[in-house]
Amino acid sequence: MTVLRREWQAFWLALGFLTRIPMLARIDYSQQLMNQSSLYFPVVGLLLGALYATLYTGLVLVWPPLICLVLVLCFHLWLTGAFHEDGLADSADALGGGYTLEARLRIMKDSRIGTYGTVALIGALGLKVALLASTNLIWLALLVTPCIARLTPLLLMSALPYVTDPDTSKSKPVADGFDRWRLSYAIAFVLAVSVGFNLLHWAVLAVLITAVFWGRTLKRALGGYTGDALGASVIFTELLLLLGFVAQGL
């Protein structure tokens, strides 16, 4: 397999892993290819952001901004299968209701949502809509936050060990043998996007604050990261980014 063909397949694999978008390329699936696909998580995030920004720009011609944001959020949840939101809810349930490592991992695997997860999910979604509605450049916030936020799980994968049942986790193929050299390309891409929109300081702060504090929490509570914890890190980074945008008056 040529290098270009392998990278093309890795991109489509990342797109299929993070979204419901059908993979339009033939994939010669392998463990190595799944590992390589992590490089394209921020790229997929930028594509998602472009869809959200375009949809909002069209909807706002007809309806008030708040209604449009709720509709865009519903579209996001459908398009991604609430992938990261599910991780946030499971992480909140596990860390809030589990008093031992075994209990926390068991709760994370439970498909049912508990009180902690419900509260975290409602709070995160409500805060996200409120912050987006408070920004002056809503289209810009919708465009860049999904891209920048998807760098955080890559940093966590690079810094922490993977902990959970490898036979039942969807993130295991990405976590196993994570290529840290490819991480540098993902970082460079996110930095380029951030510089291009003059958002570098907020991007760096949001990603590093989430990676450090959430990473320390995971290390203490679980001994490493899980797939659900990676999803939660995306939500946390997005919220921190939006808080920064509002504080700066963007």
Backbone hydrogen bonds in HBPLUS format (Angstrom, degrees):
<---DONOR---> <-ACCEPTOR-->    atom                        ^
c    i                          cat <-CA-CA->   ^        H-A-AA   ^      H-
h    n   atom  resd res      DA  || num        DHA   H-A  angle D-A-AA Bond
n    s   type  num  typ     dist DA aas  dist angle  dist       angle   num
A0006-ARG N   A0002-THR O   2.95 MM   4  6.13 155.7  2.01 148.5 155.6     1
A0007-GLU N   A0003-VAL O   2.92 MM   4  6.18 159.4  1.96 153.2 158.6     2
A0008-TRP N   A0004-LEU O   2.90 MM   4  6.05 154.6  1.97 146.2 153.6     3
A0009-GLN N   A0005-ARG O   2.99 MM   4  6.19 157.8  2.04 146.4 151.8     4
A0010-ALA N   A0006-ARG O   2.89 MM   4  6.10 148.8  1.99 142.1 151.7     5
A0011-PHE N   A0007-GLU O   2.94 MM   4  6.18 151.3  2.02 147.0 153.5     6
A0012-TRP N   A0008-TRP O   3.22 MM   4  6.54 164.1  2.25 147.0 150.2     7
A0013-LEU N   A0009-GLN O   2.88 MM   4  6.04 147.8  1.98 145.5 155.2     8
A0014-ALA N   A0010-ALA O   2.96 MM   4  6.18 153.3  2.04 144.3 150.8     9
A0015-LEU N   A0011-PHE O   2.96 MM   4  6.27 155.0  2.03 148.5 155.8    10
A0016-GLY N   A0012-TRP O   2.91 MM   4  6.10 156.1  1.96 143.8 149.9    11
A0017-PHE N   A0013-LEU O   2.88 MM   4  6.01 141.3  2.03 141.2 152.2    12
A0018-LEU N   A0014-ALA O   3.06 MM   4  6.19 153.7  2.13 149.2 154.0    13
A0019-THR N   A0015-LEU O   3.04 MM   4  5.84 133.9  2.26 141.4 151.6    14
A0020-ARG N   A0079-LEU O   2.74 MM  59  5.45 141.5  1.88 168.8 173.5    15
A0034-MET N   A0030-SER O   3.04 MM   4  6.34 156.8  2.10 150.2 156.2    16
A0035-ASN N   A0031-GLN O   3.03 MM   4  6.31 153.5  2.10 147.3 154.6    17
A0036-GLN N   A0032-GLN O   2.95 MM   4  6.23 154.8  2.01 148.5 155.4    18
A0037-SER N   A0033-LEU O   3.03 MM   4  6.23 134.4  2.25 141.4 153.0    19
A0037-SER N   A0034-MET O   3.26 MM   3  5.17 132.4  2.50  92.7 105.1    20
A0038-SER N   A0035-ASN O   3.42 MM   3  6.07 160.5  2.46 113.4 117.7    21
A0039-LEU N   A0036-GLN O   3.27 MM   3  6.14 160.5  2.31 123.3 126.5    22
A0040-TYR N   A0037-SER O   2.95 MM   3  5.69 152.5  2.03 121.5 128.1    23
A0041-PHE N   A0038-SER O   3.17 MM   3  5.42 172.4  2.18 115.3 116.4    24
A0044-VAL N   A0040-TYR O   2.87 MM   4  6.14 161.2  1.90 158.5 162.7    25
A0045-GLY N   A0041-PHE O   2.92 MM   4  6.20 151.5  2.01 145.5 154.4    26
A0046-LEU N   A0042-PRO O   2.92 MM   4  6.23 146.5  2.03 142.9 150.7    27
A0047-LEU N   A0043-VAL O   3.03 MM   4  6.38 154.6  2.10 148.8 155.7    28
A0048-LEU N   A0044-VAL O   2.89 MM   4  6.19 159.2  1.94 152.7 158.4    29
A0049-GLY N   A0045-GLY O   2.85 MM   4  6.07 158.3  1.90 145.6 152.2    30
A0050-ALA N   A0046-LEU O   2.89 MM   4  6.13 148.8  1.99 144.0 152.0    31
A0051-LEU N   A0047-LEU O   3.09 MM   4  6.41 152.1  2.17 145.3 152.2    32
A0052-TYR N   A0048-LEU O   2.91 MM   4  6.26 159.6  1.95 155.0 160.8    33
A0053-ALA N   A0049-GLY O   2.86 MM   4  6.02 167.2  1.88 153.2 156.6    34
A0054-THR N   A0050-ALA O   2.96 MM   4  6.00 157.4  2.01 141.9 148.5    35
A0055-LEU N   A0051-LEU O   2.91 MM   4  6.02 162.8  1.94 148.0 153.1    36
A0056-TYR N   A0052-TYR O   2.91 MM   4  6.09 163.9  1.94 150.8 155.4    37
A0057-THR N   A0053-ALA O   2.96 MM   4  6.09 161.3  2.00 145.1 150.4    38
A0058-GLY N   A0054-THR O   3.10 MM   4  6.36 149.0  2.20 146.0 153.5    39
A0059-LEU N   A0055-LEU O   2.92 MM   4  6.13 164.8  1.94 155.0 159.5    40
A0060-VAL N   A0056-TYR O   2.90 MM   4  5.93 161.7  1.93 158.6 161.6    41
A0061-LEU N   A0058-GLY O   3.32 MM   3  5.71 156.7  2.38 106.8 113.6    42
A0062-VAL N   A0059-LEU O   2.90 MM   3  5.61 163.0  1.93 121.1 126.9    43
A0063-TRP N   A0059-LEU O   3.00 MM   4  6.18 168.1  2.02 157.9 161.6    44
A0068-CYS N   A0064-PRO O   3.11 MM   4  6.37 160.4  2.15 154.4 160.6    45
A0069-LEU N   A0065-PRO O   2.86 MM   4  6.12 151.9  1.93 153.7 161.1    46
A0070-VAL N   A0066-LEU O   3.12 MM   4  6.40 158.1  2.17 149.0 153.9    47
A0071-LEU N   A0067-ILE O   3.02 MM   4  6.30 158.2  2.07 149.3 155.4    48
A0072-VAL N   A0068-CYS O   2.87 MM   4  6.12 155.8  1.93 148.5 155.3    49
A0073-LEU N   A0069-LEU O   2.84 MM   4  6.05 154.0  1.91 146.6 154.1    50
A0074-CYS N   A0070-VAL O   2.92 MM   4  6.20 154.3  1.99 146.7 153.4    51
A0075-PHE N   A0071-LEU O   2.96 MM   4  6.23 153.5  2.03 144.8 152.3    52
A0076-HIS N   A0072-VAL O   2.84 MM   4  6.13 153.9  1.91 147.1 154.6    53
A0077-LEU N   A0073-LEU O   2.94 MM   4  6.23 160.9  1.98 151.6 155.9    54
A0078-TRP N   A0074-CYS O   3.02 MM   4  6.26 152.7  2.10 145.0 152.3    55
A0079-LEU N   A0075-PHE O   2.82 MM   4  5.97 167.5  1.83 154.9 158.8    56
A0080-THR N   A0076-HIS O   2.98 MM   4  6.03 158.4  2.02 152.9 157.2    57
A0081-GLY N   A0077-LEU O   3.01 MM   4  5.54 113.7  2.46 125.5 139.0    58
A0082-ALA N   A0077-LEU O   2.87 MM   5  4.58 125.1  2.18 128.5 139.7    59
A0081-GLY N   A0078-TRP O   3.27 MM   3  5.02 145.4  2.40  92.9 102.9    60
A0083-PHE N   A0080-THR O   3.26 MM   3  5.67 142.8  2.40 107.1 114.8    61
A0086-ASP N   A0082-ALA O   2.86 MM   4  5.88 153.3  1.93 149.9 155.6    62
A0088-LEU N   A0084-HIS O   2.95 MM   4  6.33 148.3  2.05 146.8 155.5    63
A0089-ALA N   A0085-GLU O   3.00 MM   4  6.29 166.1  2.02 152.8 155.2    64
A0090-ASP N   A0086-ASP O   2.98 MM   4  6.15 168.1  1.99 151.1 154.6    65
A0091-SER N   A0087-GLY O   2.92 MM   4  5.96 154.6  1.99 142.3 149.8    66
A0092-ALA N   A0088-LEU O   2.92 MM   4  6.12 159.7  1.96 152.2 157.6    67
A0093-ASP N   A0089-ALA O   3.00 MM   4  6.23 162.4  2.03 151.1 155.8    68
A0094-ALA N   A0090-ASP O   2.94 MM   4  6.06 161.6  1.97 146.5 151.9    69
A0095-LEU N   A0091-SER O   2.89 MM   4  5.97 175.0  1.89 155.6 157.2    70
A0096-GLY N   A0092-ALA O   2.85 MM   4  5.60 142.7  1.99 136.9 147.7    71
A0097-GLY N   A0093-ASP O   2.84 MM   4  5.61 151.0  1.92 140.0 147.1    72
A0098-GLY N   A0094-ALA O   2.90 MM   4  5.22 137.4  2.08 135.1 141.7    73
A0104-ARG N   A0100-THR O   2.97 MM   4  6.23 159.4  2.01 154.2 159.6    74
A0105-LEU N   A0101-LEU O   3.04 MM   4  6.27 166.4  2.06 156.4 159.3    75
A0106-ARG N   A0102-GLU O   2.98 MM   4  6.09 151.7  2.06 142.2 150.7    76
A0107-ILE N   A0103-ALA O   2.91 MM   4  6.10 157.5  1.97 148.9 154.4    77
A0108-MET N   A0104-ARG O   3.04 MM   4  6.24 154.0  2.11 145.2 152.1    78
A0109-LYS N   A0105-LEU O   3.28 MM   4  6.50 141.4  2.44 139.0 147.4    79
A0109-LYS N   A0106-ARG O   3.23 MM   3  5.32 129.5  2.50  96.0 108.4    80
A0110-ASP N   A0107-ILE O   3.05 MM   3  5.11 145.0  2.18 101.0 111.6    81
A0118-THR N   A0114-GLY O   2.93 MM   4  6.09 158.5  1.98 150.7 157.0    82
A0119-VAL N   A0115-THR O   2.96 MM   4  6.13 170.8  1.97 157.2 159.2    83
A0120-ALA N   A0116-TYR O   2.95 MM   4  6.08 163.5  1.98 148.9 154.0    84
A0121-LEU N   A0117-GLY O   2.90 MM   4  5.98 159.2  1.94 147.0 152.8    85
A0122-ILE N   A0118-THR O   2.95 MM   4  6.09 173.1  1.95 155.9 157.9    86
A0123-GLY N   A0119-VAL O   2.90 MM   4  5.93 162.3  1.94 147.4 153.4    87
A0124-ALA N   A0120-ALA O   2.89 MM   4  5.95 159.4  1.93 145.2 151.0    88
A0125-LEU N   A0121-LEU O   2.98 MM   4  6.09 170.5  1.99 154.1 156.8    89
A0126-GLY N   A0122-ILE O   2.91 MM   4  5.91 161.2  1.95 147.5 153.7    90
A0127-LEU N   A0123-GLY O   2.90 MM   4  5.93 160.8  1.94 144.5 150.4    91
A0128-LYS N   A0124-ALA O   2.91 MM   4  6.00 152.4  1.99 142.5 150.5    92
A0129-VAL N   A0125-LEU O   3.10 MM   4  6.33 162.8  2.14 149.4 152.5    93
A0130-ALA N   A0126-GLY O   3.00 MM   4  6.20 163.2  2.03 148.7 153.9    94
A0131-LEU N   A0127-LEU O   2.85 MM   4  6.00 160.3  1.89 151.6 156.4    95
A0132-LEU N   A0128-LYS O   2.96 MM   4  6.11 164.3  1.99 149.1 153.8    96
A0133-ALA N   A0129-VAL O   2.90 MM   4  6.03 158.6  1.95 149.4 155.5    97
A0134-SER N   A0130-ALA O   3.12 MM   4  6.26 124.4  2.45 132.3 146.0    98
A0134-SER N   A0131-LEU O   3.04 MM   3  5.01 136.3  2.24  95.3 108.1    99
A0135-THR N   A0132-LEU O   3.23 MM   3  5.38 159.4  2.27 104.4 110.5   100
A0137-LEU N   A0250-LEU O   2.75 MM 113  5.91 126.2  2.04 119.3 129.1   101
A0140-LEU N   A0137-LEU O   3.11 MM   3  5.39 122.7  2.45 101.3 114.9   102
A0141-ALA N   A0137-LEU O   3.13 MM   4  6.51 160.8  2.17 154.6 159.8   103
A0142-LEU N   A0138-ILE O   2.92 MM   4  6.16 163.1  1.95 157.8 162.3   104
A0143-LEU N   A0139-TRP O   3.00 MM   4  6.11 141.1  2.16 135.9 146.6   105
A0144-VAL N   A0140-LEU O   3.03 MM   4  6.23 167.7  2.04 161.3 160.9   106
A0145-THR N   A0141-ALA O   3.24 MM   4  5.86 162.0  2.27 143.2 148.5   107
A0147-CYS N   A0144-VAL O   3.11 MM   3  5.36 124.7  2.43 105.1 119.1   108
A0148-ILE N   A0144-VAL O   3.05 MM   4  6.27 170.7  2.06 171.3 170.7   109
A0149-ALA N   A0145-THR O   2.98 MM   4  5.84 165.1  2.01 151.1 155.9   110
A0151-LEU N   A0148-ILE O   3.15 MM   3  5.77 162.1  2.18 118.6 121.2   111
A0152-THR N   A0149-ALA O   3.33 MM   3  5.83 142.9  2.48 109.1 116.6   112
A0154-LEU N   A0151-LEU O   3.05 MM   3  5.36 126.0  2.35 105.3 119.6   113
A0155-LEU N   A0151-LEU O   3.21 MM   4  6.62 149.0  2.31 151.1 160.1   114
A0155-LEU N   A0152-THR O   3.04 MM   3  5.20 120.1  2.41 101.8 116.4   115
A0156-LEU N   A0152-THR O   3.04 MM   4  6.39 158.5  2.09 156.1 162.4   116
A0157-MET N   A0153-PRO O   2.92 MM   4  6.08 156.5  1.97 144.7 150.8   117
A0158-SER N   A0154-LEU O   3.04 MM   4  6.21 141.5  2.20 137.2 147.4   118
A0159-ALA N   A0155-LEU O   2.99 MM   4  6.18 140.9  2.15 144.0 154.2   119
A0160-LEU N   A0156-LEU O   2.92 MM   4  5.77 155.4  1.98 156.0 159.0   120
A0225-TYR N   A0161-PRO O   2.97 MM  64  6.43 155.5  2.03 162.6 169.2   121
A0163-VAL N   A0225-TYR O   2.96 MM  62  5.81 176.4  1.97 160.6 160.3   122
A0168-THR N   A0165-ASP O   3.15 MM   3  5.77 165.2  2.18 121.1 125.3   123
A0174-VAL N   A0171-SER O   3.00 MM   3  5.45 131.6  2.24 111.8 124.5   124
A0175-ALA N   A0171-SER O   2.91 MM   4  6.11 162.1  1.94 157.7 163.7   125
A0176-ASP N   A0172-LYS O   2.92 MM   4  5.83 163.9  1.94 159.7 161.2   126
A0184-SER N   A0181-TRP O   3.23 MM   3  5.74 140.8  2.39 107.2 115.4   127
A0185-TYR N   A0182-ARG O   3.10 MM   3  5.38 129.9  2.36 102.4 114.6   128
A0186-ALA N   A0182-ARG O   3.29 MM   4  6.71 155.3  2.35 148.5 155.0   129
A0187-ILE N   A0183-LEU O   2.89 MM   4  6.18 159.0  1.93 155.1 161.1   130
A0188-ALA N   A0184-SER O   2.95 MM   4  6.12 158.9  2.00 141.7 147.6   131
A0189-PHE N   A0185-TYR O   2.97 MM   4  6.19 152.5  2.04 145.0 152.0   132
A0190-VAL N   A0186-ALA O   3.05 MM   4  6.31 165.5  2.07 152.1 155.1   133
A0191-LEU N   A0187-ILE O   2.88 MM   4  6.09 161.3  1.92 154.9 160.6   134
A0192-ALA N   A0188-ALA O   2.95 MM   4  6.09 152.0  2.03 142.2 149.7   135
A0193-VAL N   A0189-PHE O   3.01 MM   4  6.32 158.9  2.05 150.8 156.0   136
A0194-SER N   A0190-VAL O   2.91 MM   4  6.09 160.8  1.95 149.2 154.9   137
A0195-VAL N   A0191-LEU O   2.85 MM   4  6.02 162.3  1.88 151.4 155.8   138
A0196-GLY N   A0192-ALA O   2.90 MM   4  5.98 156.3  1.95 144.2 151.5   139
A0197-PHE N   A0193-VAL O   3.23 MM   4  6.48 139.1  2.41 142.8 151.3   140
A0199-LEU N   A0194-SER O   2.72 MM   5  4.82 178.7  1.72 150.6 150.1   141
A0198-ASN N   A0195-VAL O   3.05 MM   3  4.80 164.0  2.07 103.5 107.5   142
A0203-ALA N   A0199-LEU O   2.97 MM   4  6.09 158.5  2.02 158.3 165.3   143
A0204-VAL N   A0200-LEU O   2.93 MM   4  6.10 168.6  1.94 158.8 161.1   144
A0205-LEU N   A0201-HIS O   3.01 MM   4  6.08 163.8  2.04 143.8 148.9   145
A0206-ALA N   A0202-TRP O   2.94 MM   4  5.96 167.9  1.95 146.8 150.7   146
A0207-VAL N   A0203-ALA O   3.06 MM   4  6.13 169.6  2.07 151.5 154.7   147
A0208-LEU N   A0204-VAL O   2.94 MM   4  5.92 166.9  1.96 150.8 155.2   148
A0209-ILE N   A0205-LEU O   2.86 MM   4  5.76 162.9  1.89 149.0 154.8   149
A0210-THR N   A0206-ALA O   3.17 MM   4  6.12 163.0  2.20 139.5 144.7   150
A0211-ALA N   A0207-VAL O   2.89 MM   4  5.98 163.7  1.92 147.8 153.4   151
A0212-VAL N   A0208-LEU O   2.86 MM   4  5.90 163.0  1.89 150.7 154.9   152
A0213-PHE N   A0209-ILE O   2.98 MM   4  5.97 164.2  2.01 150.9 153.8   153
A0214-TRP N   A0210-THR O   2.88 MM   4  5.38 146.8  1.99 136.8 147.7   154
A0215-GLY N   A0211-ALA O   3.01 MM   4  5.29 134.3  2.23 113.7 127.1   155
A0216-ARG N   A0212-VAL O   2.91 MM   4  6.01 151.8  1.99 140.2 147.4   156
A0217-THR N   A0213-PHE O   3.04 MM   4  6.22 153.8  2.11 140.0 147.3   157
A0218-LEU N   A0214-TRP O   2.92 MM   4  6.15 160.0  1.96 150.1 154.9   158
A0219-LYS N   A0215-GLY O   2.90 MM   4  6.08 156.1  1.96 146.3 153.4   159
A0220-ARG N   A0216-ARG O   3.00 MM   4  6.13 155.2  2.06 145.0 151.0   160
A0221-ALA N   A0217-THR O   2.87 MM   4  6.01 160.5  1.91 150.2 156.2   161
A0222-LEU N   A0218-LEU O   2.72 MM   4  5.30 157.2  1.77 141.0 148.4   162
A0223-GLY N   A0218-LEU O   3.05 MM   5  6.35 131.5  2.29 142.8 149.8   163
A0223-GLY N   A0219-LYS O   3.08 MM   4  4.22 126.5  2.38  98.1 111.3   164
A0230-LEU N   A0226-THR O   3.10 MM   4  6.44 147.3  2.21 147.7 156.2   165
A0231-GLY N   A0227-GLY O   3.15 MM   4  6.50 154.8  2.22 147.4 153.6   166
A0232-ALA N   A0228-ASP O   3.00 MM   4  6.34 155.9  2.06 149.7 156.3   167
A0233-SER N   A0229-ALA O   3.06 MM   4  6.28 145.4  2.18 140.2 149.0   168
A0234-VAL N   A0231-GLY O   3.19 MM   3  5.40 131.8  2.43 100.6 112.3   169
A0235-ILE N   A0231-GLY O   3.44 MM   4  6.87 157.3  2.50 147.4 152.0   170
A0236-PHE N   A0232-ALA O   2.98 MM   4  6.29 166.5  2.00 158.7 161.9   171
A0237-THR N   A0233-SER O   3.01 MM   4  6.09 159.4  2.06 142.4 147.9   172
A0238-GLU N   A0234-VAL O   3.00 MM   4  6.22 160.7  2.04 150.5 155.6   173
A0239-LEU N   A0235-ILE O   3.05 MM   4  6.30 162.6  2.08 154.2 158.4   174
A0240-LEU N   A0236-PHE O   3.00 MM   4  6.25 159.5  2.04 150.3 155.8   175
A0241-LEU N   A0237-THR O   2.92 MM   4  6.10 160.0  1.96 151.5 157.1   176
A0242-LEU N   A0238-GLU O   2.96 MM   4  6.19 164.1  1.99 152.3 156.2   177
A0243-LEU N   A0239-LEU O   2.91 MM   4  6.11 152.7  1.98 146.0 153.8   178
A0244-GLY N   A0240-LEU O   3.00 MM   4  6.26 152.8  2.07 145.1 152.1   179
A0245-PHE N   A0241-LEU O   2.89 MM   4  6.25 154.4  1.95 150.3 158.0   180
A0246-VAL N   A0242-LEU O   2.97 MM   4  6.18 164.1  2.00 151.6 154.7   181
A0247-ALA N   A0243-LEU O   2.96 MM   4  6.12 158.9  2.01 145.1 151.6   182
A0248-GLN N   A0244-GLY O   2.98 MM   4  6.16 148.3  2.08 147.6 155.3   183
A0249-GLY N   A0245-PHE O   3.01 MM   4  6.12 117.0  2.42 134.2 150.3   184
A0250-LEU N   A0245-PHE O   2.92 MM   5  5.19 164.2  1.94 155.5 153.3   185
A0249-GLY N   A0246-VAL O   3.05 MM   3  4.93 142.3  2.20  95.9 107.5   186
